[in-house]
Every structure is written in structure tokens, then in C-alpha cells.
């Protein structure tokens, strides 16, 4: 199962890369993968029907109890088949729907990525992994709805869908965390096996239901779905008919066995479902755009699903899951037919459509069958589900009044469904031809025809569907055994209600449904949403205008004052700090602390920038000395190198800054700032002491000595911690370094496009003098032969030291970070000795390649063990006897360190090029003579710009 998800996800990246070469036929790659996977899942059907459960587990975060835990039961099998079969046919449809000349390469990648995310969502037994899949579907939906980012309406629809479903997703995540606090596990299966009966668990269930309702566009969240129809039709068919909106229904179906006995569950879900069903159906009757009509119809059908599942009995669960499968089949087919009509005629407006059955018989046939299934007309599967739903509402006497309310609501909803189905089919395919089709492709209707025929075939498979759904249906604690699904159960109240709904629906259509009237106004809840968003935007502008005054000292002072007043006040009142302190272990520590203190005070009182920077360097090197005296050579090395890099960067920036911080007389306010600074420093020291003295458990670091050697196969505890024990943290930190380097380069180079993909081209020095370096300053006055000679001698030694620190970092002071800093300082020295030409000679390619390669190596070194049966981030040691070197041990985390090393070198190269060569280039451009007006001899009296 995990292999299927991985293959489809990777295929999304590959297909995007191949899109420009293969054109629209690139969609056949994910189509083949989806349908091939559907065959494998289909082969598991008999075992699933017999009650077997397929499970796969890959440890992800063992300390937090989180694993990629996949489970294929009855419910999961049904949703997986919907995603793979319907999704595969939609991919086939895409190959003939999109135009190769207008196809964005990202389209196939985003749609394939969504398929993988949806599959991960429905197969996940771990609720945290389920949440990851849930949010990924939200992100992919946002990107697909906003695919045409030049359209304001598309961007607005995508943003609305993102905000609404994200709010619901956050609600669901809070519910999951509350539920875990009661069950002690994130496993959905374990929760169903022993559901908690506490008040906290009830609130957790309510929050998770809010997430499900928002995802499935149930009142009061129904307004985002019709707007999402701005997406291309295949996207609507997949996300908003067959897959994404089913995620909420899936979650309700999964949680019902555990929480159906909650007092609000049945009445709450049935009430919201009926309101959504009727509201969506009524609004569908008023639409002129047939795609938007189907969107409101989808809202109505989702309301029907929530109504049926909300009843919470064996029969209703069986009926609800049958309707879920039926809806995915017929609604995807209808959306694809609408897309074919749009491509053929260039319009979706009912006022311009009609009579297309004569010109597009296959599309008309598919639409009629799919609409019949949606209307609950036999022998389609939609009829099986609707009959089962009506029967389930009144079959269980325990439901009493609720059952009859649901029965009448479903019957009325079915009548309105018949009415808008007739409006769609009759208005599009019958009557006189208003718009002649210009382009028709039989391949474009192949997928909807296949789904329509499948809808009929499934109508005769009632026994097989019953057996497949039985394992999950039996989990529901309420209700009698569900009857087998069949096309004929005799003359029952459900059949009578169905016949009446057909007649009433046809009557509604004849009375008002055929009118080609103007669309109804916007949804009141949608207007409320947009008004709320406008109000929030306005509030943000007003608050920002009053708080963000543009004064950096004021902003910092406000933040620091709050920190001192609130947390500092708590520390003062609680008295957590005791006087049982040991100030120093040696006289050297006292001396270093005194030097650091004097330098810090001196730095705050000096006006010169260079002096202040040098004094800050003294502070940094003093701290490095304190680390060394405390027995932490690795930290001391890193601190010293970091301080060196900091000084180099500050000096590079200093060239473009005034010599003094200010030329104005110092004001009395400086005393207030000094007082605040002392308060912040005191708070930081007291907070650190309080944290150390408040420890009640054994420090986790005490085990690092043993773990570093036994678990990480290294003797340098600091390096093993960074690249093994907490590799995820380090990966996040180097990502921040990468982002910072990219940001600095963007700020410096934003004014001028730089040749050579970010590498400044060397200029012709033209001085004629002998240089000790391959590049040199164009101005001889700026050159320093002594510095050039020293650089030529030191550079290879520094690079060798860099590689040495990288290699020995697992067992001695060093590592990828320290080695990268040494290499970065070496590059900075070459720039200082020879200017930007020398830097280009040293590294004649873009720093982004180093950054990208480093990130790729780091990520792969963390995830590769999964593909060989290991855990994410697991490390291995390989021992071998090598010629000359003797017995050696290679630890695989060295590759992670190599990635860090490359990223740090790339970041340093970006900093030096940006703050060094980039600022040099800007200075040369600013000093260049500006264009002057001159007279053209051929046109006396007229001037042109030189």
C-alpha cells in the first residue's frame, strides 16, 4: 500500500518533468499507475469481504508514537477503489480534454500529487498521518482551483476553499490531540475497538466532525464548493465530485461506530444533512451554468450522505457507503460530460444549449444513465443506495421521530434531485439546437461512458456490495442486521416514496425547472464569509497602521518590555531561583567573563560602527573561550568559526554604511534604553537559572554519552546529536540557512539581472601586472601582493582543514557545519584578496547548485533507510580494513553531514557574492556617468538621449 502511494507521488514529479515533451498524453502515465493499482486492490476484495485487514507499518516518530501505519479494511478499500478507478479514468479523460499548447506542466503533477495524498488519507490508520494527507489534499485543491492564477475569480475561489477547509482541518487536529489524551494512541482502529466515554472525548469527536463538515461542504460551510468550480472540469470531477469532498464523509463513516451513542450525534448530523441536501437542490434548480448546477447538486448529495450516515445503524451505514460509491461514479461521469459539452460548443450556459443528443449521442447516453443513477432510478447503483437509505430511516424502531424526519427529508431531496437532473439533461441534450458543436472527440466521452455503464453494472451487484461492506457495517453498535442490497424488495414504503419522488420531481421540473431564468443571488453564508474577511482585512490594516509605526527601536522596546514585564514578573513572584550557585570552576573562566563583560559594555557606548563590530567579536570569541574552559571544544570551535563569519559579513556590509551610528547628540532616552537592556539581560540570566533549577526529572542528556557511541556509532556527542539523534531539527535549521542565503541574494540582486544564473561575470582587469591569483582587482591600488601570496598559500590548506573537519566530526571536534564555515571563510579570503573576479575563478558556478545539492543529499540520507526496511533517519556503521589506512568505520550519517557541509558552503558563497561582489557592482553602477543630452549633427536643433 505504501509502495502504491509512493509510486503515484513520485510519478507526479516525473510526469511534470515530462509534460513539456509528451504534451497532454503525459496524463496516461498516472492513469496507467492508478488503474494498475486498482487491479491489485481489487484482488484484495474477497479477503476484505471475509473480514481480513491488511496492515503495513513504518516507524516515523517512535518517541511520539507516530508511524506511517496503513490499514486496508472494508471502508478503506471502498475509498481506495474510488480514488484509483475513478481517478484513473479521469486521468484518461485529461489526455483528451487538455490542449498540449495550453497545458501547464504543473497540472499533471498537482493532480497526481492529489491522488497520492487522497490515497494516503483513506489508508492511514494513524490519525496524525491521516491529518497530513488531509492537509495535503487541501493544499493541492488550492493550487488546482487557482491553476489559472491570472484570473481574480479563480484566486478568490481557491483562497475561500483553502481558508474554510484549513479552519476545519485545524479543528480536526485539535480534536485528534484531545482524543489521544483519552485513549493514549493515535490509532483509529484502536480507538474504534475501545472508544472512550468521557466528556473530553465527546468534545474531541465534535471538533473532528467540524473538520469533516467543512471538507464535505455541509452547512454552514457549503458555499466554498460551488466557487471551486472555477477549476478545470477534470479537477472538479476528481476533487469535488469523487475524492476530496468524500474525505469528510469518510471520516464520519469511520467515527460513527465509536461515537454514535453521543446524545447530539444523530440529531445533529441528520439535521445538518437535511438542510444541506434541500438547500443545495433548490439552488441547483436556479443555475444556468450546468457545471455550477452540478456543483450545487454535489452539495445536495453530500448532505444526503451525512443524513444517512448520521442515523448510525447497520442499515444506514450500508446505505450511506453504497450511496458514496454511487455518487462518485455518476457525479464524475456527469462532470466529464459537461466538460465534453463545453469543449464541443464553447459554452455551459443552458440558454445557449439544447438538442445535442443528435450531435453527441454517446455523451447524451452517458449523461442520461448517470442522471438516472443520481435520481435513484433502477437499475443503476444510485437506486440501490437510495432505496436502502429510505428503508434504513424507518426500519429501526429505536430511531422513532428522527427516522421519519430523515425519511421525509430524503424523499423530498430525491424529488428535487429528479427535477434538477431533468433540467440538466433536457436543457442540454433535447429541444432545438442552439449552438452547433464545433469539435467532437469520441475519446473524450470514453471515460464517462465507462462510468455510466459501470453504474448500471453495479446496480446488479447488490450481493457483492453487501458482502464487501459487511465488515465495517458490523462495527456499528446500533441497529439490526442490514438486509442485502437488491433491486427488488417488494412493495415497501421505500418503493412507494421513490415512485412519488419521481413523479413529484418531474412535476417540479415541468412547473419551474425548464425556465431559463437568471441565476439566483449569492449564498447568504457566502456573503457573510466575504463580509467577515473584509472586516478582518480592514481590522488588520487599522491595527498595523497604529502599531507598526516604522520605528525599529520602538518595536524592539515594546517586545522586550512585554517579555520583562510578564514572564519576568512571574519569575519574581514565584521565587524559582535559589542562591545555591557555583559562579566558576577556574580563574580562567572568571577572566574570560570579565573580558566579555567589558567588551559588551564598551560596545554599547561606542559611536563608531567598526569599533562596535570589533568589540562584538571580542564578546563572541570570549564566549568561545568559556565553552573551551567548560570542556566543550566542539562548541568552542563552532562559536569561533561562527564569530569569524559574522565579522566578515559585518565588515562587508560596513562598506555601505556611515562610519558612525549617529551624528546627533545623545539624548536622555538612552538611559531608558540602557535600563531596559539591563532588565532584559537580567531576565535572560534569571530565566536560564530558573530553568536549570526547576528540573525534576533526570536530564535526557545524561544518556547521550551511551547513545552517541551505541546508537550513533560516534564519540563526538555534539555531532552525533546533530546528525543522528535530532537529525530532523538539524534538517530544519539548514533549511532556514538556505532560505536566508536565498533571501540575501534576492535583496542584493533584485535591481539588476545577473548573468550566468547568479554568477557575476569576470571583468577584464587590464592592469598588466603579475598576480599571484587567477583573478585580481582591476585597480592596482586595491591589490595587495602580500595578501595574494598569503591567500594562495592558505586557501588549499583551509580547504583541506574543511574536509578534515567534515571527515573526523563524528569522533572529534568538527563536522559538516564547522567544515563548511572554514571553507566559506576561505572563499571570503579569496574575495578580499582578488575581488569578485577571483571569487568567480574559485567557484565558477551558481551557489544555488551547492545549496540544492546539499539539501538533496541531506534529505536522501534521512529517508533512504525506509526503502530498505529501516526507519526514517536510521544510521548504519560499516567496518572494513583498508590498505595503508588500516581498520576504518564508516557511519552512514556522514552523508547527512556532507549535505550540511554543502549547504553551509553554498550559503557562505551566496553571502560573499551578495554582500561583497554584489555591493561592489552596485557601487560601480552608481559611480558610472549618467547619460547626457547631446546634439545630433544630422538633425540640427533636435536632441536625442545618448
N, C-alpha and C positions, 0 to 999 in steps of 0.2 A: 504493500500500500504506500509506504513511504517512497519506494522507488518510483511508483507511478506519479506521485506529487512532484518528486524531484525532476523526473524526466520532462514533465509538462512545463515546469518552471524554467528549466534550462532551455527547453525548446523555444520558449518565449523570447529569450535573449538571442538565440541563434536565428530564429525567424526574422527578428527585427533587423539583424545584420544582413540577411539575405533578401530582404524586402525590395531593395533597390534593383537587384538583379532578376529576381523571379516575378516581380510585379504582384498582381492580385492572386496569382496561383500559389503564393507563399502560404496562404491560408490552408492549403491542402496538407501541409506538414502537421500542424496541430490537429487537423481533422483526422488524419490517419492515427495519430497518437491517441486521441480521445476515443475513437471508435475501437481501436485495438485494445485499449484498457477496458472499455465497456465489455468486450468479449470475455476478458479474464474475470471481471466482476460478475458477469452473467453466469459464468461457470461455477461461481461460488453460491449461486442462488439456491440450489437444492440443499446444500449444507446449512445455509442461513435459515431456510424454511423449517429445517429439522431442529432448530434451536441452537446450532453451533455458533460460536463467536470467534472470529479471527482477531488476533491481537498482535501488535508489534510495539516494541518499547525501545527508545533510545534515550539514555540519560542526558539531560540538558543542564539543569542546575540542581544537582543532587542535594546540596545543602539546604535548598529551599523546597525540596520535594517536588520539583517541576521536571517533567520529562516529556519528550515527544512521544506521547502514548496514543497510539491509533487503535481503534476498535471498530470492527465491522459486524454490527448486529443487523437486525431487521430494518430498523429505522434508518441507520446509516447506509445500508445497501440501497434502499429506495432512493435516497437523496443523491447518492453517488451515481446511480444509473441515470437519474435526471440530468445531472451535470455533464456526464460523459456522452450519453446518447443524444440528448437534445443539443448539448453544446457542440458535439461533433458535427451534427447536421447543420448547425448554424455556421460553423467554420466552412463547410462545403458551400453553403449559400453565399458566404462572404466572397468566395473566389469568383463569383459571377455578379455580385452586387457592386463591388467597388471598381472604380476606374483606376487602372495602373498609373495613369498620368497624374491623378489627383490623390493617390493613396499616400498618406503619411507613413513613413517607416515604423513609427512608434505604435501604429494602430494594432498590428498583429501582435506585437509584444505585450501591449496593455491587455488585450482581450485574452491572450493565452495566460498571462500572469493572473488575471482574474479567475480563470478556470482552475488554475493550481491552488489559488487562495481559497476558493469556494470548496474545493475537494478537501483541503486541509481542515477547513472549518467543520464540515459534516463528519469527517472521520475521527476528529480529535476526541479522546476521552478526557484528557487533561483540560480543565477549564481555562487555564492560562493560555495554553496553545490555541484553544478554541477562540479566545479573545484576540490573539494575534491574527488568526485567519479572518476573524470578524472585521477587524480594523483594516486589514489589507484589502478586503472587498470594498470597504468604504473609500479607501484611497484610490483604488483602480476605477471605481464608479465615478468619482470626482474627475479623474483625468479623462475618462471616456466621454462623460457628458460634456465636458469642456473641451473636447477634441478640436473643435473649431474655435480656438481661443480668440480669434479676431471678432467674433460675434458677442456683443454685450449680453444678449439674451441667454446664450449658451453659458457664458461665465456666471451670470446671475443664477441660472438653474443649477449649475454644478456647485456653486457656493451654498445655495439653500440645502441641497441634498447632503452636502458634506457636514454642514453645521447641525442639521436636525439629527442625522444618523450618528454623528460623533457624540452629541449630547446623550443620546440613548446608549451608545457604547460605553461611555464613562459611567453612566448609571449602572449598566450591567456589570462593569468591572468592580464597582463598589459592592454590589450585591454578591459577587463571587468571593470577594475577600471576607465579607461578613459570613457567608456560608461556610467558608473554610475554617473560620474561627469556631464554628459549632461542630463541624464534622472532623476536623483535623486532616482533611485530604482535599485535593483538587480534582479527584477522580469523579467523573459524572456517574459511572457505574456503581462506585462505592456509595455515593450519595443516594442513588435510587434504591440500593439494597437496604440501607438503613437510614431513612430520611429523618432529619431532626425535627422535633416538635416544639421548638422554643419560639419565643417572641422575636428574637433576633433573626432566626431562620425565616420567619414569616416576612419580616422586612426585607431580608435578602431576596426572597422569592419575588416580592413586589418590585424591587429595583431591577431584577433581571427581566421581569415581564415588561417593564417600561422600555428597556432596551429592545426587546423583541417587537413591541408595538411600533416603535419608531422605525425599525428596519423594515417592517412589513406594511408601513403606511396606514396604520389603523388610527382612527380618530383618537386624539386630536393632532396626529402627525400626518394626515392623509394628503396634505397639499403639496408635499415635495415631489411625489411620484409623477403627476401629470406634467409638471415643469421639466422633469428629467427626460421627457420625450424629445427634447432638443437634440439628444444624442442620435447618431445614425441608427437606422432601423435595425440592423443586426445586433447592435448593442442593446437596444430596447428589448429585442426578442430574447436575448440571453440574460441580461442583468435584471430587467424589470418585468419579466414575464416568467422565465423558467428558473432562475437561480437566485440572485441576490435577495429579492423580496421574500423568497422562501426561507431565508435564514431565520427570520423571526418566527415563522410557523414551525420550523424545525425545532427551535429552542422551546417553544410552548409544548410541542408534542413530547419533547424529551423530559420536560419538568413536570408535566401533568401527573404521571404516576406517583411522584413524590409529594406534590403539594395540592392535589385536587381536593383534599379534605379541608383546606383552609376556608374559612367562612365566606370570604369575598371572591374566591376563585371562580366559581361557576357563574354567579350573577354578574360579576364584573366583566369577565371575558365575553359572555353571551350578550350583555347589553352593548358593550363597545362594538362587538362584531356586527350586531343587527343594525346599529346606527350607521356604521361604515358601509355595510352592504347596501342599504337603501339609499344613502347619500350618494355613493358612487354610481349606482344605477340611474338615479334621477338626473345627475349631472351628465352622464353618458348620453342620455336622450337629447340633450340640448346642444351637442357638439356638431360642428360641421367638418372639422378635420378628423378623418377616420382614424388616424393614429392616436390623437388625443382621446377620441371616443373609446378606443381600446384601452387607453391608459386609465380612464375613469372606470371602465369595466373591470380592469385588473384590481383597482381599489375595492370595487364591489365584491369580486370573487375572494379577495384576501379577507374581507370582512366575513364572508360565508365560512371560510376555513376556520377563522378564530371562533365563530359561533359554534360550529360543530365540535371542534376540539375542546372548547370550553365546557361542554356538557360533562366531560370527564367520565364516560362509561366505556365499557368494552366496545359496544356497538358504535358509539360516536367516534372513538379513536380509529376504528377500522374505516368508518365512512370518511373521516377527515383525511386520513392518509391516502385513501383512494381518490378523493377529490384533488388532493395535492398533485398526484401523478397526472390525473386527467387535465388539470389546469395547465401544468407545464407543457403538455403535448398540444392541446388545442390553442392555447394562447400564443405559444411560439409560432405555430403554423399560421395563425391569423396575422401576427405582426409581419411575418415574412411575405405573406400575400399582399399586405398593404405596401410593403417595400417594392414588390414586383409591380404593383399598380402605379406607384409613384415613379418608378424608373421608366415605365412604358408611356405614361401620359404626362408626366411632369407636374402632377397636382395630386393633392389628397383631399381637396375640397369637394364635399358632396354636391355643391351647386354646379360643379363642373364635371361630375362623373355620372355614369349611367350606361347601361347596355353593353358592358364589357364582356359579358358571358359569351357573346358571339365572337369576339376577337381573342379572348383569353379563356378558353374553356377549361384548361387544366387548373388555372388559378381560381376560377369560379367554383369548380368542383371541390377543390381543397377548402375554399372558404366556406362553402355550404356545409360540408361534413364537419369541419371544426366548429362552426357556429352552432350546428345541431348538437354537438357534444357539449358545448358551453351552455346551451339551453336545456340540457338534460333530456334529449330525445333519443330513444333507443334506435339502433343497438350500440351506440357509442359508449365509451367508458364513463363519460360525463353523466349518463343516465344511471349507471351503477352507483356512482358516488352520491348523486342527488337523492335517489330512492333510499339508499342506506341512511343518509342524513335525516330525511323526513321520518323514516321508521325509528331511528335511534332516539329522536326527540320525544316520542311518546311511548316507546317500548318499555322503558323503565319507570315503574310507578313511583320510585323514590324521587324523581325529578319534579313530579307534581306540576305546579303552576309554571315553573321555569321551562319544563318540557313543552308545554303548549305555547308559551310565548315564543320559544325557539321555532316550533313547528310553523306557526303563523308567519313569523319573520322570514323563515327560509322559503315558504310558499310564495309570499309576496315578492321576495327578492328574485325568485325563479321567474315569476311573471314579468318583472321588469327586465330581466336578462333576455327573455324571449323578445321583448319589444326592441331593445337596442340592438340585439343580434339581427333582427329583421331590418332595422334601419340601416345597419352596416351592409348586409348582403344585398337587399333590394336596391338601396340607393346607389350601390357601386356597380352591380352586375346586371341589373334589369332596368327596363324602361328604354327610353331613346338614348342613343349615343350622343353625348355632349362633347366629349374630347376623344379624338381618334388616337389610338396607341401608335407611337412612332417607333418604338424599339421593343422587341419581344425576344426572350431567350427561354427555350424550354428548360435549360439547366437551372435557371433562376427559380423555377417553381418545383424543381425536383425534390428539394428538402421539405417544403410544406406539403406536397402531395404524399411523401413518405410518412410524415407525421399524421396527416389526416387518415391515411389507410391504417396506420398503427392505432389510431384512436378507435377505429371500428374493430380491429383485431383484438384489442384489449377488452372491448366490451363483451367478447365471448370467453374471456379468460378469468371469469369470476372465481372459480375454484382455486386456480393457481395464485391469484392475488390474495385470496383469503389465507392460503397456507403461508405465503411469504410474509404477510403482515402479522400473523398469529403470535410470534414470539414477543413482539413489542406490545400488541394489544393485551396480552395476558399480564403485563406488568401493571396495568391499571387496577387499583384495588376495588373499584366500584362497578356494579352492573352485572347483568347475567352474561353468559357466553354469547358472543356475536354470531348471528346467523351467516351462512355462506352467502357471498355475493352472487347474484344471479339476475338475469334479465326478466325473469317472471317469478313472482311470489304469490300470484293470485290477486284477487280483487281486495286490495288493502287500502286503508286511509291514505297511505303514501301515494299509491297509484291514482286515487281519486284527486288528491291535491296536485299531482303532476299534470293530469289532464286539465284541471281547472286553470293551472298556471299557464298552460299552452294557450288555452282559449282567451284568458284574460290578457295575456301578453300580446296575442295577435290583435285583440280589440284595442289595446292601448296604442299599438303601432298604427292601426288604421285610423284611430281618432287623432293622434297628435304626432306620432313618430315619423311619418313621412314628410312632415313640413320641413322645408329647407330654410330654417329661420336663423337669425343671428345667434352667435354663441352666447351662452349665459355669462354673467359677470364673474369676477374672480371670487374665489372661496373666501368667506369672512375670516376664517382662521388664517388663511394666507395673507390677507390684508393686515390682520393683527400681527403676524410674524414680521412682515416688512415694516410696519409702523414701529414695532419693538426694536428692530435692527437699526432703523433710522434714529430712534431715540438714543440707543446705545452709542451710535457713532457721534451724535451731537454731544452727548454727555462726555464722551472721551475727548472730543475737541475742546470743550469748555474746561474740563479738568486739566488737560495737558497745557492749555494756554495759561492757566493760573499757577500751575506748579512748575512746569518746565520753562523757567524764565530765561534760560540760556546762560546762566551763571554757573560754571562748573564748581567754584568754591562753595556757593550756596547749596548746590545739590549734595555735594560730599558732606558738608557740615550738617545738613538735615539728616542724612542717612546715619552718620556717625553719632549724632546726638541721640537719635532714637535707640541705637544699639547700646549706648552707655546708659540711657535712662531706663529702658525696660529690662533687658537681661541683666544689666549691671545692678539695677535696683533689687532684682530678685536675689542675686548673689549676696548682696549686702544684708538683706533681711533674713535670709536663711542661715547665714554664717557657715557655709560649707567648707571654708578654708581654715585650716588649723595652722598653728605656728611651728609644728613639728617638721622643720625643713633642714636639709643639709645644703648649704649655699655653694660649696665647691669641694672638689676632691683633691685639688692641687693648686699650687701657686700660679702655674701656667694658665689655668682656667680663669683665675682672678685677673691676671694681667690682660688676657685676651678680652675679657668682658669690659675692663676699664677702657681699653683702646677702642672697642666697638662703641661704647657709650660716648666717649669724647668725640669720635668721628661723627656720630649721629647728631649730637647737639651742634657741632660745628657746621654740619651740612644744612641744618635748619636756619642758621643765622647768616650764611654767606649769600651775597647777591650774584656772584659770578656763576654761570651755568657750568663751565668746565670744572671749577673748583668743587662745586656741589657734586658733580658726577664722580670726580676722583674720590671724594670723601665717602660717597655711597659705595664705591669699590672697596675702600678700606673696611667699611661695615661688612660687606659680603665676604671678603677674604678673612676677616676676623671670625665670622660665623663658621667658615670652613675650618679654621684652626680649632675652634671649640669642638666641632664634630670630631676632628682628629684626636684631640686630647681626651674626648669621651670614648675613644675606642671604636670609631666608625669611619675607617679610611675610605670606604666606598662612597659614603655620603659626603665626606670632605672633598674627594676628587670631583664628584658631580657638582658640588657647590662652587668649587674654584673654577671649573670649566664654564659653568653657567654664568658666573660673575664676569669672566673674561668676555664671553659672548655679549653679555649685557653692556659692558663698557664699549666694546667695538661698535655695537649698534647705536649706542647713545652718541658716540663721537661722530659717527656718520651723519646722524640727524642734526648734531650740533652745528654743522656747517651752514645750515639753512635757518638757524635761529639766532636771535640777538645775543650779544655777549653777556648781557645782564638780564636777570629775570624782570626787573622793572627799573625805570629811571625816576619814578616818582618817589617823593619822601615816604618813609614808612609811617603807617597810621597806627593809632592806638588799638585798632581792631586786631592787630597782630597778637596782642596779649590774649585776647579771647580765643583766637585760633590756637595759640600755644597751649592755653589751658585745656582746650578740647583735645588737642593731640596728647597731652599728658594723661587725660582721663581715658582716652581710647587705649593707650599703651598699658595703663594700669589695669583696665578691664581685661585686655587680652592676657596679661600675665596671671591675673587672679582666676580667670576662666580656665586657663590651662592647668593651674594648680588644683582648682576645684574638680576638674575632670579626672585628674590623676588620683586625688584623694577620695573620690566618690566611688571608686571601683569596688565592687562587691564580689565579683567572680574572678576566677583565675585568668590572667591575661592570655588571649589566644596566641600571642606572640611567643609564649614560652614553648609551645610545641613546634615553632618554626625551626629550631635547631635540628630536631629529629626529622621533620617533614622535608626540610631542604635537602637532606642527604638521602633519605629513604624514598621520598616521593618525587623530589625534583632532581635527584642524582647530581647534586652540586654542593659545594662547600661555601659559596658566597650567598648568604641568606638573603641579602637585599636583591641580588639579581634573580635568584630563583623565585622570590616573591613576585617580582615584576613580570617575569616571562612565563611563569608556570602557575603559582598559587592564585594570583589575581591577574591573569592574562587579559581577562575581559576589561578590567579597569584600565590597564595599560593601552589596550587597543582603542578605548575611548579617548584616552589622553593624547595619543599620537594623532588621532583624527582631528582633535582640536588644534594641534600644531599644524597639520596640513591645511585646515581651514584658515588659520591665522596667516600662514605664508601666502596662500592664495589671495586673502583679503589685502595684505600689504602690497603685493604685486599689482592687484587691481587698482588700488588707490593711486599708486605711483604712475602706472602706465595708462590710466584712463584718458589722458589728454591726447595721446598720440599712439597710433597703431605701431607696434614694434615688429620689425622684420624678423623673419626666421622663427616664427612660432614662439616669441618671447625672448629670443636670444638677440641681444644688441649686436649689430654688425660691427666688425672692427674697422677703425678708421686708418687712413694712411698716415703714419707718424711723420714720415718725411724729414726726420731730423738728420739722418745720415750718420749719427754716432753709433758706436758699438754698444749693444745692450746685452746684459747678462741674462735677459729673459726673452722669450719668444715674442712677447708684446711689450710695448713701453709707452710712456707718455709722449704725446705729440710735442709738448713744450719741454725743452731740455731743462728749464729752470725747476720744473716739478720733479724731475728724475733724481734719484739718489743711488749712485753706483754701489755704495756700501750696503744699502737696504736690498738692492737687487742681488748682490753676492750672497748676503745672509739668507735671503728668501730661496735662492737656488739651492743652497746647502740644506736649509731647514725643511723645505717642502716635502721631499721624499721621506725624510726622517719622520716628520709629523704624520704623513700618511701611513708609514709603517707602524708607528705607535698606535694610530687609529685602528688598523687591522688587528694589532696585538691585543688592544683593549677589548675588541669585539670577540676575539677568539678565547681569551682567558677569563672573560667576565663571569662565567658560571662557577668558577672556583677561586677567583682572585678579584681584587678591586678592578672594575671596568664594566664592560657590557656595551650593548648597541648604542645606548644613549650617550655614554661618555665617549665612545669611539667616534660617533657621529659629530659630537661637538668639537673634538680635536680636528677632524677632517674639515669641518666648517671654518674653524679658526685658520687652518692652513690656507683655505681658499680666500679668506679675508686678507691674509697677509700678502697673497699674490696680487690681490686687487690694490692694496695700499702701495705695493712696490711698483706695479706697472700699469695701473689704471684698468679701465674696462676692457681694453684690448687684451691685456694679459689674462684677465679673468675668462674671457671667451676662449683663449688658447688653452687654458687649463680645463675647461668643461665646455666643449663646443656643441652643446645640445640643451634643450629646454629643461629647466628644473622640474617641470610638471611630470616628465617621464620618470625621474627618480622618485618623486612623491607617489605617483601611481604605481610604479613597480614595487615600492616599499609597502604600500597598503595592500597590494595583491598578495605579496609574499607573506605578510603578517596574517591576513585573513585566512589564506590557504593553510598556513601552518597550524591554525587553531581548529579548522573544520575537517582537515583531511582524515583524522583517525576514524571519523564516523563511517567513512566508506570502506573501512577495513575492520569493522566490528568493534571499534573503540568508542570512547566518549569524546565529546567536544572538548578540545584543549588538552587531551591526554598526551603525555610525553613518554618517550621510549629512549633507552640507552643501548647503544651498540658498542661492544668492546671488540677490539682487534689488535693484533700485533703487526706493526708496520715496519718496513725496513728503515734503519737508522733512527727512527723515532721511538721504537720500542712499543710497549703496551699503551694503547690510547683508548679513550672512551668518548664517543660522540653522543651527545644528547640532542634529540630532535628539536628541542626548544631553541637551539642555536639558530634555526631558520626564522623563528619569530624575532630573535634578536637582530638577524640580518635585515628583516623588514623595518625594524625600528631604526637601525643604522642608516638605511637608505632614506627613510623619511626625514631624519634629522639633517642629513647632508643636503637633501633637496630643499628643506626649509631654510637652512643657512644660505644656500646658493640663491634662493629667492630673496632673502633679506638683503644680502650683499648686492645683488643685481638691482634690487629696487631702491634701497636706501643709499647705495653707492653709485653704480653706473647710471641708474635711472635718474637720480637727482643731478648727476653730472650733465646728463643730456638735456635735462630741463634748463639747467643753468646756461648751457651753450645756446640753447634756443632763445632764452630771454635776453642774452647779450648780443645776439645776432642783429645786424642793422635792419630796421623795418623798411618795407617797400616805400619808395618815394614817388612823387609825381614827376614825370618828365615829359618833354615836348616831342612829338613825332614830326620829323622833318618833312615827311610826305604829306602831312595834313597840318599846315600852319594854323596856329590859333586853337588847335584842339589838343587836349591832353589825354593820355591813357595811363593806366596804372601799370607800373613796371612789375 
